């Protein structure tokens, strides 16, 4: 799964629209739209978007069990 797909899944799970996320981050809709259509978003930008929805990026051993509600990103 790509990072933008994971962010979209979190948005859906949390009931957050792009407009609401823009408001939380203080960015324009056009900026958010560009981020969400990029092939790859920087870790910094992804982390910023996820933190605005009470999620975080975690690095863990490959054999570790994925926590409930977690997403694996390629």
Predicted model as a PDB file, atoms N, CA, C, CB and O in Angstrom, pLDDT in the B-factor column:
MODEL        1                                                                  
ATOM      1  N   UNK A   1       0.844  -1.168   0.000  1.00 83.00           N  
ATOM      2  CA  UNK A   1       0.000   0.000   0.000  1.00 83.00           C  
ATOM      3  C   UNK A   1       0.897   1.242   0.000  1.00 83.00           C  
ATOM      4  CB  UNK A   1      -0.965  -0.008   1.222  1.00 83.00           C  
ATOM      5  O   UNK A   1       1.888   1.300   0.729  1.00 83.00           O  
ATOM      6  N   UNK A   2       0.552   2.203  -0.800  1.00 88.00           N  
ATOM      7  CA  UNK A   2       1.276   3.474  -0.845  1.00 88.00           C  
ATOM      8  C   UNK A   2       0.855   4.343   0.337  1.00 88.00           C  
ATOM      9  CB  UNK A   2       1.016   4.214  -2.187  1.00 88.00           C  
ATOM     10  O   UNK A   2      -0.232   4.172   0.889  1.00 88.00           O  
ATOM     11  N   UNK A   3       1.721   5.273   0.718  1.00 90.00           N  
ATOM     12  CA  UNK A   3       1.438   6.122   1.872  1.00 90.00           C  
ATOM     13  C   UNK A   3       0.167   6.944   1.671  1.00 90.00           C  
ATOM     14  CB  UNK A   3       2.618   7.049   2.143  1.00 90.00           C  
ATOM     15  O   UNK A   3      -0.593   7.151   2.617  1.00 90.00           O  
ATOM     16  N   UNK A   4      -0.069   7.413   0.444  1.00 92.00           N  
ATOM     17  CA  UNK A   4      -1.289   8.203   0.214  1.00 92.00           C  
ATOM     18  C   UNK A   4      -2.537   7.350   0.388  1.00 92.00           C  
ATOM     19  CB  UNK A   4      -1.273   8.821  -1.191  1.00 92.00           C  
ATOM     20  O   UNK A   4      -3.565   7.850   0.844  1.00 92.00           O  
ATOM     21  N   UNK A   5      -2.464   6.073   0.033  1.00 91.00           N  
ATOM     22  CA  UNK A   5      -3.598   5.169   0.244  1.00 91.00           C  
ATOM     23  C   UNK A   5      -3.852   4.989   1.738  1.00 91.00           C  
ATOM     24  CB  UNK A   5      -3.341   3.796  -0.430  1.00 91.00           C  
ATOM     25  O   UNK A   5      -5.000   4.996   2.182  1.00 91.00           O  
ATOM     26  N   UNK A   6      -2.783   4.829   2.509  1.00 92.00           N  
ATOM     27  CA  UNK A   6      -2.920   4.678   3.960  1.00 92.00           C  
ATOM     28  C   UNK A   6      -3.533   5.941   4.564  1.00 92.00           C  
ATOM     29  CB  UNK A   6      -1.546   4.378   4.612  1.00 92.00           C  
ATOM     30  O   UNK A   6      -4.400   5.853   5.433  1.00 92.00           O  
ATOM     31  N   UNK A   7      -3.091   7.106   4.114  1.00 94.00           N  
ATOM     32  CA  UNK A   7      -3.637   8.365   4.627  1.00 94.00           C  
ATOM     33  C   UNK A   7      -5.123   8.465   4.288  1.00 94.00           C  
ATOM     34  CB  UNK A   7      -2.865   9.579   4.043  1.00 94.00           C  
ATOM     35  O   UNK A   7      -5.922   8.885   5.125  1.00 94.00           O  
ATOM     36  N   UNK A   8      -5.497   8.085   3.071  1.00 94.00           N  
ATOM     37  CA  UNK A   8      -6.913   8.104   2.674  1.00 94.00           C  
ATOM     38  C   UNK A   8      -7.730   7.144   3.535  1.00 94.00           C  
ATOM     39  CB  UNK A   8      -7.063   7.734   1.181  1.00 94.00           C  
ATOM     40  O   UNK A   8      -8.858   7.458   3.917  1.00 94.00           O  
ATOM     41  N   UNK A   9      -7.169   5.980   3.840  1.00 94.00           N  
ATOM     42  CA  UNK A   9      -7.868   5.016   4.702  1.00 94.00           C  
ATOM     43  C   UNK A   9      -8.065   5.573   6.114  1.00 94.00           C  
ATOM     44  CB  UNK A   9      -7.086   3.690   4.766  1.00 94.00           C  
ATOM     45  O   UNK A   9      -9.122   5.390   6.718  1.00 94.00           O  
ATOM     46  N   UNK A  10      -7.048   6.250   6.630  1.00 95.00           N  
ATOM     47  CA  UNK A  10      -7.164   6.863   7.955  1.00 95.00           C  
ATOM     48  C   UNK A  10      -8.230   7.953   7.919  1.00 95.00           C  
ATOM     49  CB  UNK A  10      -5.798   7.448   8.419  1.00 95.00           C  
ATOM     50  O   UNK A  10      -9.044   8.061   8.835  1.00 95.00           O  
ATOM     51  N   UNK A  11      -8.223   8.761   6.858  1.00 95.00           N  
ATOM     52  CA  UNK A  11      -9.228   9.817   6.723  1.00 95.00           C  
ATOM     53  C   UNK A  11     -10.635   9.224   6.742  1.00 95.00           C  
ATOM     54  CB  UNK A  11      -9.003  10.614   5.421  1.00 95.00           C  
ATOM     55  O   UNK A  11     -11.528   9.739   7.415  1.00 95.00           O  
ATOM     56  N   UNK A  12     -10.820   8.142   6.001  1.00 95.00           N  
ATOM     57  CA  UNK A  12     -12.132   7.481   5.947  1.00 95.00           C  
ATOM     58  C   UNK A  12     -12.508   6.921   7.323  1.00 95.00           C  
ATOM     59  CB  UNK A  12     -12.126   6.345   4.889  1.00 95.00           C  
ATOM     60  O   UNK A  12     -13.631   7.106   7.792  1.00 95.00           O  
ATOM     61  N   UNK A  13     -11.560   6.239   7.957  1.00 94.00           N  
ATOM     62  CA  UNK A  13     -11.807   5.640   9.272  1.00 94.00           C  
ATOM     63  C   UNK A  13     -12.176   6.705  10.310  1.00 94.00           C  
ATOM     64  CB  UNK A  13     -10.568   4.858   9.739  1.00 94.00           C  
ATOM     65  O   UNK A  13     -13.048   6.485  11.151  1.00 94.00           O  
ATOM     66  N   UNK A  14     -11.504   7.863  10.242  1.00 94.00           N  
ATOM     67  CA  UNK A  14     -11.728   8.935  11.207  1.00 94.00           C  
ATOM     68  C   UNK A  14     -12.847   9.894  10.783  1.00 94.00           C  
ATOM     69  CB  UNK A  14     -10.446   9.710  11.411  1.00 94.00           C  
ATOM     70  O   UNK A  14     -13.228  10.778  11.550  1.00 94.00           O  
ATOM     71  N   UNK A  15     -13.373   9.722   9.564  1.00 96.00           N  
ATOM     72  CA  UNK A  15     -14.427  10.602   9.074  1.00 96.00           C  
ATOM     73  C   UNK A  15     -13.932  12.019   8.802  1.00 96.00           C  
ATOM     74  CB  UNK A  15     -15.559  10.644  10.068  1.00 96.00           C  
ATOM     75  O   UNK A  15     -14.655  12.992   9.017  1.00 96.00           O  
ATOM     76  N   UNK A  16     -12.686  12.127   8.324  1.00 96.00           N  
ATOM     77  CA  UNK A  16     -12.074  13.426   8.051  1.00 96.00           C  
ATOM     78  C   UNK A  16     -12.059  13.659   6.543  1.00 96.00           C  
ATOM     79  CB  UNK A  16     -10.628  13.503   8.639  1.00 96.00           C  
ATOM     80  O   UNK A  16     -11.539  12.836   5.791  1.00 96.00           O  
ATOM     81  N   UNK A  17     -12.625  14.770   6.105  1.00 94.00           N  
ATOM     82  CA  UNK A  17     -12.608  15.134   4.695  1.00 94.00           C  
ATOM     83  C   UNK A  17     -11.300  15.846   4.365  1.00 94.00           C  
ATOM     84  CB  UNK A  17     -13.820  16.027   4.342  1.00 94.00           C  
ATOM     85  O   UNK A  17     -10.573  16.275   5.261  1.00 94.00           O  
ATOM     86  N   UNK A  18     -11.009  15.966   3.070  1.00 93.00           N  
ATOM     87  CA  UNK A  18      -9.825  16.720   2.663  1.00 93.00           C  
ATOM     88  C   UNK A  18      -9.923  18.159   3.140  1.00 93.00           C  
ATOM     89  CB  UNK A  18      -9.649  16.676   1.139  1.00 93.00           C  
ATOM     90  O   UNK A  18      -8.932  18.740   3.583  1.00 93.00           O  
ATOM     91  N   UNK A  19     -11.113  18.733   3.049  1.00 94.00           N  
ATOM     92  CA  UNK A  19     -11.310  20.119   3.494  1.00 94.00           C  
ATOM     93  C   UNK A  19     -11.014  20.257   4.988  1.00 94.00           C  
ATOM     94  CB  UNK A  19     -12.753  20.585   3.192  1.00 94.00           C  
ATOM     95  O   UNK A  19     -10.383  21.226   5.408  1.00 94.00           O  
ATOM     96  N   UNK A  20     -11.463  19.301   5.784  1.00 95.00           N  
ATOM     97  CA  UNK A  20     -11.217  19.346   7.228  1.00 95.00           C  
ATOM     98  C   UNK A  20      -9.726  19.189   7.521  1.00 95.00           C  
ATOM     99  CB  UNK A  20     -12.024  18.244   7.952  1.00 95.00           C  
ATOM    100  O   UNK A  20      -9.191  19.869   8.397  1.00 95.00           O  
ATOM    101  N   UNK A  21      -9.052  18.294   6.793  1.00 95.00           N  
ATOM    102  CA  UNK A  21      -7.619  18.101   6.998  1.00 95.00           C  
ATOM    103  C   UNK A  21      -6.853  19.362   6.601  1.00 95.00           C  
ATOM    104  CB  UNK A  21      -7.113  16.887   6.190  1.00 95.00           C  
ATOM    105  O   UNK A  21      -5.894  19.743   7.271  1.00 95.00           O  
ATOM    106  N   UNK A  22      -7.269  20.004   5.526  1.00 95.00           N  
ATOM    107  CA  UNK A  22      -6.661  21.280   5.110  1.00 95.00           C  
ATOM    108  C   UNK A  22      -6.783  22.302   6.224  1.00 95.00           C  
ATOM    109  CB  UNK A  22      -7.324  21.818   3.818  1.00 95.00           C  
ATOM    110  O   UNK A  22      -5.828  23.011   6.540  1.00 95.00           O  
ATOM    111  N   UNK A  23      -7.944  22.371   6.806  1.00 95.00           N  
ATOM    112  CA  UNK A  23      -8.192  23.324   7.886  1.00 95.00           C  
ATOM    113  C   UNK A  23      -7.298  23.029   9.085  1.00 95.00           C  
ATOM    114  CB  UNK A  23      -9.666  23.289   8.306  1.00 95.00           C  
ATOM    115  O   UNK A  23      -6.727  23.949   9.671  1.00 95.00           O  
ATOM    116  N   UNK A  24      -7.174  21.771   9.450  1.00 94.00           N  
ATOM    117  CA  UNK A  24      -6.344  21.380  10.592  1.00 94.00           C  
ATOM    118  C   UNK A  24      -4.875  21.725  10.361  1.00 94.00           C  
ATOM    119  CB  UNK A  24      -6.490  19.881  10.863  1.00 94.00           C  
ATOM    120  O   UNK A  24      -4.154  22.083  11.293  1.00 94.00           O  
ATOM    121  N   UNK A  25      -4.443  21.612   9.100  1.00 95.00           N  
ATOM    122  CA  UNK A  25      -3.034  21.833   8.776  1.00 95.00           C  
ATOM    123  C   UNK A  25      -2.739  23.257   8.319  1.00 95.00           C  
ATOM    124  CB  UNK A  25      -2.604  20.870   7.709  1.00 95.00           C  
ATOM    125  O   UNK A  25      -1.579  23.661   8.233  1.00 95.00           O  
ATOM    126  N   UNK A  26      -3.787  24.008   8.027  1.00 95.00           N  
ATOM    127  CA  UNK A  26      -3.589  25.371   7.541  1.00 95.00           C  
ATOM    128  C   UNK A  26      -3.025  25.423   6.134  1.00 95.00           C  
ATOM    129  CB  UNK A  26      -2.680  26.115   8.467  1.00 95.00           C  
ATOM    130  O   UNK A  26      -2.234  26.308   5.809  1.00 95.00           O  
ATOM    131  N   UNK A  27      -3.438  24.461   5.285  1.00 94.00           N  
ATOM    132  CA  UNK A  27      -2.986  24.446   3.893  1.00 94.00           C  
ATOM    133  C   UNK A  27      -4.185  24.593   2.955  1.00 94.00           C  
ATOM    134  CB  UNK A  27      -2.208  23.140   3.582  1.00 94.00           C  
ATOM    135  O   UNK A  27      -5.326  24.332   3.338  1.00 94.00           O  
ATOM    136  N   UNK A  28      -3.909  25.010   1.734  1.00 94.00           N  
ATOM    137  CA  UNK A  28      -4.959  25.189   0.736  1.00 94.00           C  
ATOM    138  C   UNK A  28      -5.390  23.832   0.175  1.00 94.00           C  
ATOM    139  CB  UNK A  28      -4.476  26.116  -0.403  1.00 94.00           C  
ATOM    140  O   UNK A  28      -4.621  22.871   0.186  1.00 94.00           O  
ATOM    141  N   UNK A  29      -6.619  23.772  -0.309  1.00 93.00           N  
ATOM    142  CA  UNK A  29      -7.171  22.546  -0.903  1.00 93.00           C  
ATOM    143  C   UNK A  29      -6.284  22.065  -2.056  1.00 93.00           C  
ATOM    144  CB  UNK A  29      -8.621  22.786  -1.406  1.00 93.00           C  
ATOM    145  O   UNK A  29      -6.057  20.866  -2.214  1.00 93.00           O  
ATOM    146  N   UNK A  30      -5.791  23.002  -2.851  1.00 93.00           N  
ATOM    147  CA  UNK A  30      -4.941  22.653  -3.993  1.00 93.00           C  
ATOM    148  C   UNK A  30      -3.664  21.951  -3.520  1.00 93.00           C  
ATOM    149  CB  UNK A  30      -4.586  23.918  -4.809  1.00 93.00           C  
ATOM    150  O   UNK A  30      -3.218  20.984  -4.138  1.00 93.00           O  
ATOM    151  N   UNK A  31      -3.088  22.436  -2.438  1.00 91.00           N  
ATOM    152  CA  UNK A  31      -1.876  21.826  -1.883  1.00 91.00           C  
ATOM    153  C   UNK A  31      -2.164  20.398  -1.425  1.00 91.00           C  
ATOM    154  CB  UNK A  31      -1.330  22.668  -0.704  1.00 91.00           C  
ATOM    155  O   UNK A  31      -1.392  19.482  -1.709  1.00 91.00           O  
ATOM    156  N   UNK A  32      -3.278  20.213  -0.716  1.00 92.00           N  
ATOM    157  CA  UNK A  32      -3.637  18.883  -0.233  1.00 92.00           C  
ATOM    158  C   UNK A  32      -3.920  17.937  -1.395  1.00 92.00           C  
ATOM    159  CB  UNK A  32      -4.856  18.961   0.691  1.00 92.00           C  
ATOM    160  O   UNK A  32      -3.510  16.777  -1.374  1.00 92.00           O  
ATOM    161  N   UNK A  33      -4.613  18.431  -2.394  1.00 91.00           N  
ATOM    162  CA  UNK A  33      -4.927  17.614  -3.563  1.00 91.00           C  
ATOM    163  C   UNK A  33      -3.645  17.149  -4.250  1.00 91.00           C  
ATOM    164  CB  UNK A  33      -5.809  18.400  -4.551  1.00 91.00           C  
ATOM    165  O   UNK A  33      -3.546  15.997  -4.672  1.00 91.00           O  
ATOM    166  N   UNK A  34      -2.665  18.045  -4.361  1.00 90.00           N  
ATOM    167  CA  UNK A  34      -1.387  17.675  -4.975  1.00 90.00           C  
ATOM    168  C   UNK A  34      -0.680  16.608  -4.144  1.00 90.00           C  
ATOM    169  CB  UNK A  34      -0.483  18.914  -5.131  1.00 90.00           C  
ATOM    170  O   UNK A  34      -0.136  15.650  -4.693  1.00 90.00           O  
ATOM    171  N   UNK A  35      -0.687  16.772  -2.825  1.00 90.00           N  
ATOM    172  CA  UNK A  35      -0.047  15.772  -1.959  1.00 90.00           C  
ATOM    173  C   UNK A  35      -0.697  14.407  -2.118  1.00 90.00           C  
ATOM    174  CB  UNK A  35      -0.113  16.210  -0.492  1.00 90.00           C  
ATOM    175  O   UNK A  35      -0.012  13.388  -2.199  1.00 90.00           O  
ATOM    176  N   UNK A  36      -2.015  14.394  -2.161  1.00 90.00           N  
ATOM    177  CA  UNK A  36      -2.742  13.119  -2.187  1.00 90.00           C  
ATOM    178  C   UNK A  36      -2.671  12.414  -3.542  1.00 90.00           C  
ATOM    179  CB  UNK A  36      -4.189  13.351  -1.820  1.00 90.00           C  
ATOM    180  O   UNK A  36      -3.023  11.238  -3.635  1.00 90.00           O  
ATOM    181  N   UNK A  37      -2.229  13.099  -4.581  1.00 89.00           N  
ATOM    182  CA  UNK A  37      -2.114  12.460  -5.888  1.00 89.00           C  
ATOM    183  C   UNK A  37      -0.669  12.154  -6.258  1.00 89.00           C  
ATOM    184  CB  UNK A  37      -2.734  13.338  -6.948  1.00 89.00           C  
ATOM    185  O   UNK A  37      -0.414  11.567  -7.310  1.00 89.00           O  
ATOM    186  N   UNK A  38       0.282  12.542  -5.408  1.00 86.00           N  
ATOM    187  CA  UNK A  38       1.688  12.235  -5.661  1.00 86.00           C  
ATOM    188  C   UNK A  38       1.933  10.743  -5.525  1.00 86.00           C  
ATOM    189  CB  UNK A  38       2.599  13.016  -4.700  1.00 86.00           C  
ATOM    190  O   UNK A  38       1.270  10.057  -4.747  1.00 86.00           O  
ATOM    191  N   UNK A  39       2.888  10.256  -6.286  1.00 79.00           N  
ATOM    192  CA  UNK A  39       3.276   8.848  -6.177  1.00 79.00           C  
ATOM    193  C   UNK A  39       3.873   8.562  -4.801  1.00 79.00           C  
ATOM    194  CB  UNK A  39       4.285   8.476  -7.284  1.00 79.00           C  
ATOM    195  O   UNK A  39       3.643   7.506  -4.212  1.00 79.00           O  
ATOM    196  N   UNK A  40       4.646   9.531  -4.303  1.00 81.00           N  
ATOM    197  CA  UNK A  40       5.308   9.331  -3.024  1.00 81.00           C  
ATOM    198  C   UNK A  40       5.346  10.653  -2.266  1.00 81.00           C  
ATOM    199  CB  UNK A  40       6.739   8.767  -3.222  1.00 81.00           C  
ATOM    200  O   UNK A  40       5.821  11.658  -2.795  1.00 81.00           O  
ATOM    201  N   UNK A  41       4.857  10.660  -1.052  1.00 88.00           N  
ATOM    202  CA  UNK A  41       4.842  11.840  -0.197  1.00 88.00           C  
ATOM    203  C   UNK A  41       5.994  11.703   0.792  1.00 88.00           C  
ATOM    204  CB  UNK A  41       3.463  12.002   0.545  1.00 88.00           C  
ATOM    205  O   UNK A  41       6.274  10.599   1.259  1.00 88.00           O  
ATOM    206  N   UNK A  42       6.661  12.798   1.118  1.00 90.00           N  
ATOM    207  CA  UNK A  42       7.773  12.731   2.066  1.00 90.00           C  
ATOM    208  C   UNK A  42       7.273  12.250   3.435  1.00 90.00           C  
ATOM    209  CB  UNK A  42       8.464  14.116   2.196  1.00 90.00           C  
ATOM    210  O   UNK A  42       6.104  12.421   3.781  1.00 90.00           O  
ATOM    211  N   UNK A  43       8.170  11.658   4.187  1.00 91.00           N  
ATOM    212  CA  UNK A  43       7.810  11.190   5.534  1.00 91.00           C  
ATOM    213  C   UNK A  43       7.347  12.368   6.383  1.00 91.00           C  
ATOM    214  CB  UNK A  43       9.012  10.472   6.214  1.00 91.00           C  
ATOM    215  O   UNK A  43       6.405  12.242   7.165  1.00 91.00           O  
ATOM    216  N   UNK A  44       8.003  13.505   6.230  1.00 93.00           N  
ATOM    217  CA  UNK A  44       7.630  14.687   7.007  1.00 93.00           C  
ATOM    218  C   UNK A  44       6.201  15.127   6.729  1.00 93.00           C  
ATOM    219  CB  UNK A  44       8.581  15.829   6.711  1.00 93.00           C  
ATOM    220  O   UNK A  44       5.443  15.400   7.661  1.00 93.00           O  
ATOM    221  N   UNK A  45       5.827  15.199   5.462  1.00 93.00           N  
ATOM    222  CA  UNK A  45       4.466  15.615   5.100  1.00 93.00           C  
ATOM    223  C   UNK A  45       3.448  14.555   5.511  1.00 93.00           C  
ATOM    224  CB  UNK A  45       4.367  15.884   3.584  1.00 93.00           C  
ATOM    225  O   UNK A  45       2.373  14.886   6.012  1.00 93.00           O  
ATOM    226  N   UNK A  46       3.782  13.287   5.302  1.00 94.00           N  
ATOM    227  CA  UNK A  46       2.874  12.207   5.705  1.00 94.00           C  
ATOM    228  C   UNK A  46       2.666  12.235   7.210  1.00 94.00           C  
ATOM    229  CB  UNK A  46       3.424  10.832   5.267  1.00 94.00           C  
ATOM    230  O   UNK A  46       1.540  12.098   7.688  1.00 94.00           O  
ATOM    231  N   UNK A  47       3.750  12.412   7.956  1.00 94.00           N  
ATOM    232  CA  UNK A  47       3.664  12.467   9.409  1.00 94.00           C  
ATOM    233  C   UNK A  47       2.796  13.641   9.858  1.00 94.00           C  
ATOM    234  CB  UNK A  47       5.063  12.576  10.023  1.00 94.00           C  
ATOM    235  O   UNK A  47       1.993  13.503  10.780  1.00 94.00           O  
ATOM    236  N   UNK A  48       2.953  14.780   9.219  1.00 95.00           N  
ATOM    237  CA  UNK A  48       2.162  15.966   9.541  1.00 95.00           C  
ATOM    238  C   UNK A  48       0.668  15.691   9.345  1.00 95.00           C  
ATOM    239  CB  UNK A  48       2.604  17.159   8.671  1.00 95.00           C  
ATOM    240  O   UNK A  48      -0.150  16.034  10.198  1.00 95.00           O  
ATOM    241  N   UNK A  49       0.321  15.067   8.207  1.00 95.00           N  
ATOM    242  CA  UNK A  49      -1.086  14.760   7.925  1.00 95.00           C  
ATOM    243  C   UNK A  49      -1.641  13.737   8.907  1.00 95.00           C  
ATOM    244  CB  UNK A  49      -1.241  14.242   6.494  1.00 95.00           C  
ATOM    245  O   UNK A  49      -2.762  13.882   9.395  1.00 95.00           O  
ATOM    246  N   UNK A  50      -0.856  12.704   9.194  1.00 96.00           N  
ATOM    247  CA  UNK A  50      -1.313  11.652  10.103  1.00 96.00           C  
ATOM    248  C   UNK A  50      -1.452  12.153  11.536  1.00 96.00           C  
ATOM    249  CB  UNK A  50      -0.353  10.477  10.063  1.00 96.00           C  
ATOM    250  O   UNK A  50      -2.412  11.799  12.219  1.00 96.00           O  
ATOM    251  N   UNK A  51      -0.523  12.960  11.995  1.00 96.00           N  
ATOM    252  CA  UNK A  51      -0.600  13.508  13.355  1.00 96.00           C  
ATOM    253  C   UNK A  51      -1.849  14.373  13.537  1.00 96.00           C  
ATOM    254  CB  UNK A  51       0.660  14.333  13.668  1.00 96.00           C  
ATOM    255  O   UNK A  51      -2.423  14.425  14.624  1.00 96.00           O  
ATOM    256  N   UNK A  52      -2.262  15.047  12.467  1.00 96.00           N  
ATOM    257  CA  UNK A  52      -3.475  15.873  12.529  1.00 96.00           C  
ATOM    258  C   UNK A  52      -4.718  15.016  12.747  1.00 96.00           C  
ATOM    259  CB  UNK A  52      -3.628  16.697  11.243  1.00 96.00           C  
ATOM    260  O   UNK A  52      -5.780  15.523  13.105  1.00 96.00           O  
ATOM    261  N   UNK A  53      -4.569  13.695  12.524  1.00 96.00           N  
ATOM    262  CA  UNK A  53      -5.687  12.764  12.719  1.00 96.00           C  
ATOM    263  C   UNK A  53      -5.406  11.791  13.859  1.00 96.00           C  
ATOM    264  CB  UNK A  53      -5.967  11.988  11.428  1.00 96.00           C  
ATOM    265  O   UNK A  53      -6.053  10.749  13.963  1.00 96.00           O  
ATOM    266  N   UNK A  54      -4.452  12.127  14.701  1.00 95.00           N  
ATOM    267  CA  UNK A  54      -4.077  11.309  15.867  1.00 95.00           C  
ATOM    268  C   UNK A  54      -3.488   9.953  15.491  1.00 95.00           C  
ATOM    269  CB  UNK A  54      -5.283  11.095  16.749  1.00 95.00           C  
ATOM    270  O   UNK A  54      -3.704   8.964  16.190  1.00 95.00           O  
ATOM    271  N   UNK A  55      -2.750   9.908  14.394  1.00 94.00           N  
ATOM    272  CA  UNK A  55      -1.994   8.721  13.988  1.00 94.00           C  
ATOM    273  C   UNK A  55      -0.522   9.096  13.960  1.00 94.00           C  
ATOM    274  CB  UNK A  55      -2.469   8.179  12.588  1.00 94.00           C  
ATOM    275  O   UNK A  55      -0.182  10.278  14.008  1.00 94.00           O  
ATOM    276  N   UNK A  56       0.353   8.102  13.884  1.00 92.00           N  
ATOM    277  CA  UNK A  56       1.776   8.362  13.792  1.00 92.00           C  
ATOM    278  C   UNK A  56       2.446   7.291  12.946  1.00 92.00           C  
ATOM    279  CB  UNK A  56       2.407   8.423  15.186  1.00 92.00           C  
ATOM    280  O   UNK A  56       1.889   6.216  12.725  1.00 92.00           O  
ATOM    281  N   UNK A  57       3.632   7.596  12.484  1.00 91.00           N  
ATOM    282  CA  UNK A  57       4.429   6.651  11.707  1.00 91.00           C  
ATOM    283  C   UNK A  57       5.333   5.906  12.685  1.00 91.00           C  
ATOM    284  CB  UNK A  57       5.270   7.381  10.586  1.00 91.00           C  
ATOM    285  O   UNK A  57       5.978   6.518  13.535  1.00 91.00           O  
ATOM    286  N   UNK A  58       5.373   4.587  12.557  1.00 89.00           N  
ATOM    287  CA  UNK A  58       6.181   3.747  13.440  1.00 89.00           C  
ATOM    288  C   UNK A  58       7.028   2.816  12.586  1.00 89.00           C  
ATOM    289  CB  UNK A  58       5.285   2.936  14.426  1.00 89.00           C  
ATOM    290  O   UNK A  58       6.550   2.269  11.592  1.00 89.00           O  
ATOM    291  N   UNK A  59       8.275   2.638  12.971  1.00 89.00           N  
ATOM    292  CA  UNK A  59       9.152   1.668  12.307  1.00 89.00           C  
ATOM    293  C   UNK A  59       9.302   0.498  13.254  1.00 89.00           C  
ATOM    294  CB  UNK A  59      10.558   2.292  11.930  1.00 89.00           C  
ATOM    295  O   UNK A  59       9.642   0.670  14.425  1.00 89.00           O  
ATOM    296  N   UNK A  60       9.040  -0.719  12.730  1.00 90.00           N  
ATOM    297  CA  UNK A  60       9.098  -1.895  13.589  1.00 90.00           C  
ATOM    298  C   UNK A  60       9.671  -3.068  12.805  1.00 90.00           C  
ATOM    299  CB  UNK A  60       7.697  -2.241  14.147  1.00 90.00           C  
ATOM    300  O   UNK A  60       9.687  -3.041  11.574  1.00 90.00           O  
ATOM    301  N   UNK A  61      10.135  -4.085  13.496  1.00 92.00           N  
ATOM    302  CA  UNK A  61      10.684  -5.249  12.800  1.00 92.00           C  
ATOM    303  C   UNK A  61       9.648  -5.875  11.869  1.00 92.00           C  
ATOM    304  CB  UNK A  61      11.179  -6.291  13.812  1.00 92.00           C  
ATOM    305  O   UNK A  61       8.452  -5.887  12.163  1.00 92.00           O  
ATOM    306  N   UNK A  62      10.121  -6.382  10.767  1.00 89.00           N  
ATOM    307  CA  UNK A  62       9.251  -6.969   9.750  1.00 89.00           C  
ATOM    308  C   UNK A  62       8.395  -8.103  10.308  1.00 89.00           C  
ATOM    309  CB  UNK A  62      10.083  -7.480   8.589  1.00 89.00           C  
ATOM    310  O   UNK A  62       7.240  -8.262   9.910  1.00 89.00           O  
ATOM    311  N   UNK A  63       8.953  -8.890  11.224  1.00 91.00           N  
ATOM    312  CA  UNK A  63       8.215 -10.033  11.765  1.00 91.00           C  
ATOM    313  C   UNK A  63       7.230  -9.642  12.876  1.00 91.00           C  
ATOM    314  CB  UNK A  63       9.192 -11.062  12.296  1.00 91.00           C  
ATOM    315  O   UNK A  63       6.454 -10.477  13.341  1.00 91.00           O  
ATOM    316  N   UNK A  64       7.264  -8.398  13.290  1.00 91.00           N  
ATOM    317  CA  UNK A  64       6.353  -7.952  14.353  1.00 91.00           C  
ATOM    318  C   UNK A  64       4.915  -7.942  13.862  1.00 91.00           C  
ATOM    319  CB  UNK A  64       6.748  -6.551  14.855  1.00 91.00           C  
ATOM    320  O   UNK A  64       4.651  -7.731  12.678  1.00 91.00           O  
ATOM    321  N   UNK A  65       4.008  -8.168  14.770  1.00 90.00           N  
ATOM    322  CA  UNK A  65       2.574  -8.202  14.461  1.00 90.00           C  
ATOM    323  C   UNK A  65       2.051  -6.781  14.277  1.00 90.00           C  
ATOM    324  CB  UNK A  65       1.783  -8.929  15.582  1.00 90.00           C  
ATOM    325  O   UNK A  65       2.325  -5.895  15.086  1.00 90.00           O  
ATOM    326  N   UNK A  66       1.297  -6.582  13.205  1.00 88.00           N  
ATOM    327  CA  UNK A  66       0.705  -5.274  12.923  1.00 88.00           C  
ATOM    328  C   UNK A  66      -0.398  -5.001  13.939  1.00 88.00           C  
ATOM    329  CB  UNK A  66       0.146  -5.210  11.466  1.00 88.00           C  
ATOM    330  O   UNK A  66      -1.284  -5.834  14.129  1.00 88.00           O  
ATOM    331  N   UNK A  67      -0.350  -3.839  14.595  1.00 87.00           N  
ATOM    332  CA  UNK A  67      -1.410  -3.529  15.563  1.00 87.00           C  
ATOM    333  C   UNK A  67      -2.744  -3.293  14.856  1.00 87.00           C  
ATOM    334  CB  UNK A  67      -1.029  -2.292  16.399  1.00 87.00           C  
ATOM    335  O   UNK A  67      -2.783  -2.898  13.691  1.00 87.00           O  
ATOM    336  N   UNK A  68      -3.826  -3.540  15.576  1.00 87.00           N  
ATOM    337  CA  UNK A  68      -5.157  -3.319  15.026  1.00 87.00           C  
ATOM    338  C   UNK A  68      -5.272  -1.862  14.597  1.00 87.00           C  
ATOM    339  CB  UNK A  68      -6.263  -3.687  16.060  1.00 87.00           C  
ATOM    340  O   UNK A  68      -4.877  -0.957  15.332  1.00 87.00           O  
ATOM    341  N   UNK A  69      -5.813  -1.641  13.408  1.00 86.00           N  
ATOM    342  CA  UNK A  69      -5.967  -0.290  12.887  1.00 86.00           C  
ATOM    343  C   UNK A  69      -4.716   0.250  12.226  1.00 86.00           C  
ATOM    344  CB  UNK A  69      -6.374   0.626  13.981  1.00 86.00           C  
ATOM    345  O   UNK A  69      -4.696   1.399  11.786  1.00 86.00           O  
ATOM    346  N   UNK A  70      -3.648  -0.579  12.148  1.00 89.00           N  
ATOM    347  CA  UNK A  70      -2.403  -0.155  11.531  1.00 89.00           C  
ATOM    348  C   UNK A  70      -2.409  -0.418  10.030  1.00 89.00           C  
ATOM    349  CB  UNK A  70      -1.226  -0.863  12.181  1.00 89.00           C  
ATOM    350  O   UNK A  70      -3.235  -1.176   9.522  1.00 89.00           O  
ATOM    351  N   UNK A  71      -1.488   0.213   9.340  1.00 87.00           N  
ATOM    352  CA  UNK A  71      -1.351   0.041   7.886  1.00 87.00           C  
ATOM    353  C   UNK A  71       0.111  -0.183   7.553  1.00 87.00           C  
ATOM    354  CB  UNK A  71      -1.906   1.276   7.110  1.00 87.00           C  
ATOM    355  O   UNK A  71       0.993   0.464   8.118  1.00 87.00           O  
ATOM    356  N   UNK A  72       0.364  -1.109   6.627  1.00 86.00           N  
ATOM    357  CA  UNK A  72       1.728  -1.355   6.166  1.00 86.00           C  
ATOM    358  C   UNK A  72       1.916  -0.612   4.855  1.00 86.00           C  
ATOM    359  CB  UNK A  72       2.013  -2.887   5.996  1.00 86.00           C  
ATOM    360  O   UNK A  72       1.118  -0.759   3.930  1.00 86.00           O  
ATOM    361  N   UNK A  73       2.971   0.183   4.778  1.00 85.00           N  
ATOM    362  CA  UNK A  73       3.243   0.998   3.607  1.00 85.00           C  
ATOM    363  C   UNK A  73       4.487   0.463   2.909  1.00 85.00           C  
ATOM    364  CB  UNK A  73       3.421   2.487   3.994  1.00 85.00           C  
ATOM    365  O   UNK A  73       5.464   0.086   3.555  1.00 85.00           O  
ATOM    366  N   UNK A  74       4.436   0.436   1.593  1.00 79.00           N  
ATOM    367  CA  UNK A  74       5.571  -0.042   0.794  1.00 79.00           C  
ATOM    368  C   UNK A  74       6.620   1.026   0.682  1.00 79.00           C  
ATOM    369  CB  UNK A  74       5.121  -0.478  -0.598  1.00 79.00           C  
ATOM    370  O   UNK A  74       7.653   0.813   0.047  1.00 79.00           O  
TER     371      UNK A  74                                                      
ENDMDL                                                                          
END                                                                             
